Amino acid sequence: MLRGGSLLGGKTGSVPRGNQHNVTFVSITQSFNTTTSMGRLTLNILLSFAQFEREVIGERIRDKFAASRKKGMWMGGFVPLGYRVENRKLLIEESEAAIVRMIFERFVTIGSATVLAKALAAKEVRTRRGRLVDKGFLYKLINNRVYIGEAVHKGTSYPGEHEAIIDRALWDKVHAILQTSPRLRASNTRSQTPAMLKGLIFTETGTAMTPTATKKGSKLYRYYTSMDLIRNRVTDAAGPQRLPAGMVEDAVVGEIRRMIATPEVRARAITALKSDMPDIDGKSVIAALGEFDALWASLFPAEQARIVQLLVARVTVGTAGLAIDLRHDGIKSLVRGMMAPQVMEAAE
């Protein structure tokens, strides 16, 4: 073993292994140096044995780790959400475990990580590190076999020492959904999306536009199409006769958000509510309307469609774009519903 020494600069006729910078080594405590052929041989032998010892130690550690994982033992690392570590064992952290169970159950109901991630983010559900839950985190969580009581090592799972949070039946339901093609799942999600503007959207001549769809392969394309175009009727309308459903729905929702944020709409909502509840605080109404974006993101497509039907009286499509007429009694009903928990608390 080398125990001290000094580095002496200089060039030699041959460069020992690992001596890329032409630096020689002279040992003070041992009788060899790299300025001679014997010294270079001795150094290379020592380096070879040192490398051998490092590899043997690494192999022993890896073998020990693998043997422990096969026994189901926790061997450290990042602690999964829903667990804590005590005495080198995973124990269930019930407050977090409830979140894990909720995520698995809602994924079975929704079938889309994208939609679920948006809903959880809107409800301020966060990871242990304080970040909002996103799709990447969801996929890691629902694929982590630790939640069914297993320990995984290099792709192989073994029965773990810890208690499971998710039962096998729920795990199998989630992974039956995951085995479906992501494109097919996305298509199914879109196909289940209700036409939120059904009965509300018209051309500038007053002709209704009805939901239609075409399918190419496994992909579904949704539209709102004028009845004049469907029935091949002559029309004086200069505006578009067919619009992509997703585009027009996003535009309508964006305009609803903008209009709700305007002082005029908020003032009308306060006036309408005070007719039924004279003691209502205007600031509370404004605060409730300010939460509309978060509420919208947390809703399922069917619930979003119901909100649009509640708020919108008519959407007119013309050459100048979209014109939206709001139902002020609908805004009144929306705010009353959003404030219901606060009203109940105040009554108590």
N, C-alpha and C positions, 0 to 999 in steps of 0.2 A: 504494500500500500504506500502511496506517495504521501509524505507528511512534511509538507513545506518545500521550499525551493525558490529559485529566482529565474526570471525570464531574461535571457541574454540575446540581444539582436545579433544577427549575422547570417551569412549565406553558406550553404553547404553544397557539396557536389550532388547529393541526391536528397529529395524531399521526403521525409517520413510520412506515413499515412496520417491524414488529418492536418498536416502542417502546410496549409495552403498559402500562408503569408511569409514563408521562409524565416520563421522564428524558431530558434533552437532552445532546448530546455536543459538546464544543468541542475541536478539534485544536490543539495547541500548535505542531506542526511543519509543519502544512499550513493553507492559508488557506480553511478552511470550518468552519462549525459548524451544528448542527441547530436553532439559534434562528431561522435565516432559511430562506426557501423554496429558495434556491439550494443552501444547505448540505444540506438534506434531500434534494434531488434528487441531489446528488453522492454522498451516503452510500448512497442506494438503488441508484445505478448501481454503486458499488463492491461492495455486498453481492450484487448480481446476478451480477457477474463472479466474485466469490469462490465463489458457489454453483455457477456454471458450471464453474469449475476443479475443484471437488470432485467433481462428477459425471463429468467427463472422466477424472479420475484413477481414480475407482472403476470406470468402464467399461474402462479400459486394464488395470487389475489383474484384473478378472473375465475379460477376453479372454485375458490371459496365463495365468491359472489354467486356463481351459478348454482352451487349446492344449496346455498341459503335461499335463493329464489325458488328452487324446486320444493323447498319445505314451506313455501308461502310466506317467508319472513319479509318484513319491510327493511330495505337496505338503504334508505335515505333518498335524497332528491327533493324535488318540489312536491309539497303535500297537496293532493287533489282537493278541490272544493268539496266540502261535506265531511272532511276528516280533520283530525288533529293527531299529533304524535305524542305519546306518553310511554316512557320506558322502552323506546324503540319499537313501539307497536302503534298501528293505526286504530284510532277510536273514532266513532261517529260524532260529529259536531251537529247536533240536531237542527239548529237554526239554519245552517247551510244545507244540510241534507234535505230539508223541505224544499229548498230552491231547486236542487238537483232533481228530485222527484217531479216537481212541477214542470221542469223543462222537458223531461222524458215524456210525461203525459200529454203536454201540449203539442209536442212534436208529432205524436201519434194522431192527434186531432187535426192538426194543420197540414202536416206532411211536407212542409217547406221550411228550410232553415232560414231563408231570406226573410220570409214573412214573420217568423217567430223572433228572429233577431231584432227586427224593427219594433215589434210589440214589446219585447223585454227592455229594449233601450228606452222606449217611451215611458216605461214604468220605472226607469232609473235602476234597473237590476244591474249590479256591477260584479266584476270578478273580485277575487281576494286582493288583487293589486289596485283596486279602485277604478278600473276601466269599465266603461259600458260594455255589456255583452255584445259581441259581434258574431258574424257567421263563422269565422275561423275558430273562435272559442267554442261555439256550439258543436261543431264537428269533432273537435278534440274531446269534448266532454262526452258526447253520446257514443264515441268509439272507445272510451276508456274502460277496459274490462275490470278495473279495480272496483267499479260500482256494483258488479255482480259477485264480488268476493273472490276475485282471482288475482294472482300475481303473474306478471308477464316478463319473460326473459328471452330476448332475441326472437320474438315472434311466437314463442310457445308459451301457453298459459298453464298455470298450475293452481290448485286450490290454495287460497290464501288463508293466513291466520286471522285476518280482519273480518268484520261482519259486513255483509252486503247491504247497500242502500236500495238497490233496484232488484226486483225479483226477475227471474229468468223469463217469465211470460211477457213482461213489459219490454225487456231487452229484445226479445225475439220480434215483437211487433215493430219496434223502432227499426231494427235492422232488415226486416222484410221490406220496409219502405225504402231504406237506403239502397237495397239491391236493385231497385227500379232505376232505370237510366235517369240521370239528372235532367236531361232535356225533356223526357217524358213527364217527369214530376212537375217541371216548370209549365209544360203544356197543360197538364191536368189542373194546375193551380189557376192558369189563365182561363181555361174552359169553365171552371166553376165560378169564375168571377161574374156576378150578376151585372146586367146592363144598367148602370146607375142612372142613365139619362132616358130610360124608356118612358115614353109618354110626356117628356119634357122638352125635347129638342125638335125645332121646326126650321124650315127654310124661310127666307125673307118674304115669300109669298103666302106663308101660313101652312104649307104642306108638312105633314108630320114626317120625321125621319125615324125609321124603325131599325132595331138591331138586326144585323145580318152577319154571316160568317162564311168563310171559305177555308178549306183544309188542303194543304199541300204536304203529302207524306204524313208525318206525325205532328206537323206544326199547324196551329189554328190561328187564323187571322180574323179579327173582329172589326166590324164597321158599323156606322150609322148611315143608312141609305134612304134617300128621299123616296116616298111612295110614287112620285111622278116617274122616277127612273125605274123602279121595280115594275110598274104597270105600263111603261113605255108611253107615258102621256106627254104631250107638248106643254112646256112651261115657260113662263117669262122670267123665272128666277135666274139671276146672273151669278149667284154664289155657287159654291161646290154642292154637288148632288150626292156625293159619297165621301165620308171622312173616316180615317182610322180611329177606332173606338178609343184605344189607349191615349192617343194624342189629344183628342177632344175632351176626354174625361179629365186628363191632367190639367188642361187649360182651364176647365170649369172649376176644378178644385182650387187651383192657384188663384183664380179671380175671387172665389168665395173667401179665401183666406185674406186677400187684400181688402175686400169690402168690409169684412168683419172688423178689421183693424182700423177702419176710418172713424173719425169722431162722429160723423153724421149717423152712421149705423148704430154705434154704441149709444148715442144720445137717444135714438128712437127706441132701442131695447130697454134703456132705463125708464123712459116714459111709459112704455107698454107694461113693464113689470110693476111700476108704482101704481098703476090703475087697479091691480089686484092686491099688491102688498105695499101699502103706503110707507111703511117703515123701512123698506129695503134700502140698503146703503149702496149708493152709486159706485163707490170704489170697489165694492165686492163684485158688482156686475162686470165692471171693466176687467178686474182680475180674472174672473171666470172666462170671459171672452179671450183673454190673453193666453189661456191654457188650451185653446182650441187645437192648435197644431199638435200638442202632445197627445190630446185625446184622439185626434184623427189617426195618428201613427199607431195607437194601441188597439184600434178597432179591426175586426175581420172584414173582408170585402162586403159581405151581406149587410153588416152594420153600417159600413161607410155608405152603401147605396141607400139605406134607410135615412141617414142623415141628409144626404143630398135631396132626396124626395121631400124631406121636411123643410129644407131651407130654400129650395129653388122653385119658383113658380113657372118659369119658362126660359128656355135657351133658344135664341134666334141666331141662325147662321146666315151671314150675308157676305157681300164682297168686302166689307170693311172689317170682317172678323166676327167675333162672338159678342152677343149682347145678352146679359143675364139679368133677369128680374128676380129679386129675392122676396120670400114670404116673411114679412116682419113678424107675423104671429108665429112663424116657425122659429125664428131667432129667439123669440120670447120663450117658446117651449124648450128650446135647446138650453138656454141659460138657466131656466128653472130646474131642468134635469141635472145640469152640472152643479148647481148650487144646492141641490136637495140634501146632501150630507151635511153641509154647513148649516142649513136651516134647521135640520133635525138636532144638531149639536147645540145650536143656540136655544132651541125650545127646551132642551133638557136642562 
